[in-house]
Amino acid sequence: MKETDAVETGQYLTFKIGEEIFALEVSQVREVLDMSRITRVPRAPDFMRGVINVRGSVVPVVDLRLKFGLTRTESTVDTRIVVMEINLDGESTVLGALADSVDEVIELEPAHIENPPRIGMRWRTEFIKGIGKRDDKFIILLDIDRVFSTDELALVADVESAGADIDLEAPSEFQPQPHQHKGAAEMIDR
Amino acid sequence: MDNHKMVYREEAFELLVDLETALLELEETPEDEELIGRVFRSLHTIKGSGAMFGYEDVAAFTHEIEAVYEQVRDGRLTVARDLVSLSLSACDLIRKMVAEEDLDTTHAAEMMGRFREFLPEGAATDRPGDAAAPFTPLRTRTYRIRFHPHPGLFAAGANPALIIDEIRGLGDCEVVAHFQDVPPLDELDPEACRLSWDLILQTDRGENAIRDAFIFVADTSDLEIQAMDAGPNPKDGPTDFRRIGEILLERGDITPEALDDALSEQARELAVDRRAERRISEIGVVSSIRVPADKLDTLVNLVGELVTVQANLSRKGGMSDDPELLAISEEVERLITSLRENAMSLRMLPIGSTFQKFRRLVRDLAEELGKEAAMTTSGADTELDKTVIDQLNDPLVHIIRNEIDHGIEPPHVREALGKPRQGTIHLSAAHSGAKVLIRISGDGAGLDTDAIRARAIERNLIPPDMELEEDELHNLIFSPGFSTAKRVTDVSGRGVGMDVVKRRIEALHGKVEIESRRGQGAAITLSLPLTLAIIDGLLVRIGTTHFVLPLSAVEECLELNREEANQSRDRGMMRYRDRMIIYLGLREFFGIDGEPPAIERVVVSDIGGEKIGFGLDQVIGHHQTVIKPLGRIYRDIQGVSGATILGDGSVSLILDVHQIFQSMEGQGGKEDSAEKH
């Protein structure tokens, strides 16, 4: 796969939510844990599933499926908690995210990462840094800081109601549309 | 160098606090030489190290003050109130200079001018480091000084050449430098000091002046100061040799009176020197290390984790049949308990340092309001967790302000009432079990219950026809938006006082109580937990979820049968000791599924005088709770203040009963609940 050394190759952890493959920069990932007992925090939004004990520290766990407007993550043998370090309003904080399964660590060259298309996506484009392509599969690179920015936490109800009527379990129908590429930032401004 | 600057800063702030304390005490006992010495030493250290670390403005400014206190020390000037006031504002200015805040240089210059007015004509000097005001001349003596710096001297930011110059300024001085330790050029480390010096100094300033010059290098060098013409030690008893005085007397060179004078002077000097020596050796014994607070926090966190792991180990040990494992687990438990106590004690600070700050506050406020007030303290050595002390400052300021503003009467009123002109505010601290009681009492007017009542009605806090007990009226001052000040002063009376105090103290898991007797004074007692990192909790269960209630919030545990519980739930009220109190089923509040048990437990809490019963399934028991933050994304969640890890490794939430109560009030659940039945 390696074509050139001139550009920096990023390492990404891939995980699945439904049939979709997502990726996070490994520098943001602290560890991957098996599913454990989550203590629910009452009166919190549903996607904030609760807190777990990570070697003596209390770490909040969020359900990315709920966050993305899908159904609640059911616990299976493949379910994992991805513990990551995210930046909330300039403050670094540790958070666990539920994933249906965690796959592997891959390398992606910038040449293989494209900007997210403006339309034809069922994922909110502002959460996406780019689309990676590997073995004919598309990998969605998450802008995880943005997913959990405080504004987004406040908008939780909107996301939930907006996502409710999407056919959740269907495989992704996403098609890249190279001629419509625009910078991600521009789209967010819209 | 930045690191050194920071150390200097911290030290300077401490010295300033000490200086303020000394000044305030000096105001009361202006003749106390010990205090004058303390003021002088603090000033000298601030000045000297200021110059060394590049705070030229601090050095120049402090020099003027030092010159004035030199006059005081030499008995040419007595300390009066105006000088103390001026010195205190000077402390503020120095503090700003050290903090490198932007400040008005004309203000500093003007203040320096006012200090100069205390000096006799021609005594002021412009060159810091040269104390020009003439000393009461001590006898000129010759000292041999051996100054042997450690190689790390330069790293500490000291310049030996400046020190030697300072010594030279004290009198006739011969300097011999020793080069024998200096290595060949190719081995020379320019950052290590390899020189040492012998100095022969003739001076009338005494040994202390010499020691002062070396004060900043005392830790990084070996210093020997020897008076070469030291007289015989009177304690040595009679000797066979005839003393020089006797010889002189025999020869008729001096009169017996002159001899006695000279001898007693010599004895006095020796005593002074010894005292200084003793002080220096005392400093050596009480050694302490400065550690950044966050390192201590990390340590306490780690110990907290150990406690959790140990709880798990004990549980496993208790379940297994292996006596060896049980023995080990018990041993670990014992060790961790003492480790925890030790780690906690590291964060404990005496509350005295906070008390001292208030002396100044009382003085300034009383002056501003045209009242006379003094502060007395007791129990200043009571220790409290640093985080608690830090958060105690603002509430105490509010309380003291209130007491001076509303409590203490103006001097003429006090005299008319047969009280001493000067009001007294007493701050005390004492341990009481796992709590610390801090009591602020004043001998002022006490709470004006009529005014409180009128105000509460005006503010719609109570209905006009409501009958209230004395102490219920007193507690109204803790209501939000309450203020009885007839006029708004910039001291208090903005209506943000006491309710904020109450909230802050409760956030610290503490309680506020008030006692007042009309015309005789009021006292506010804060009871606080020793530490915030670990609290005593009550472990409870609702369905399969465990929660921890802070034990400080628990007043009583009761039982309700199903029928009573259902009734209470419907009405939002329950019967408690012949009266009705608010009832809140936590199962419903937290939306926990499942059937409640046949017998429901109720934990009764007292929240600001209001009793409230929390319905739950089971009370499990006492739990030493290591508090963990819940994480940023949960910061807006009401009713939960943190989390803790139970022995089995699961996470349990710590309930914040005040917040639960407030969020209930927000939903309009309060109604007539305060009414008695």
Interface residues (C-beta under 8 A of the other chain):
Chain A: R37 T39 R40 V41 P42 R43 A44 M48 G50 V51 I52 N53 R55 G56 S57 V58 V59 P60 V62 L88 E91 T93 V94 L95 F148 L153
Chain B: G304 E305 T308 V309 T545 F589 F590 G591 I592 K628 P629 L630 G631 R632 I633 Y634 I637 Q638 G639 V640 A643 I645 G649 S650 V651 S652 L653
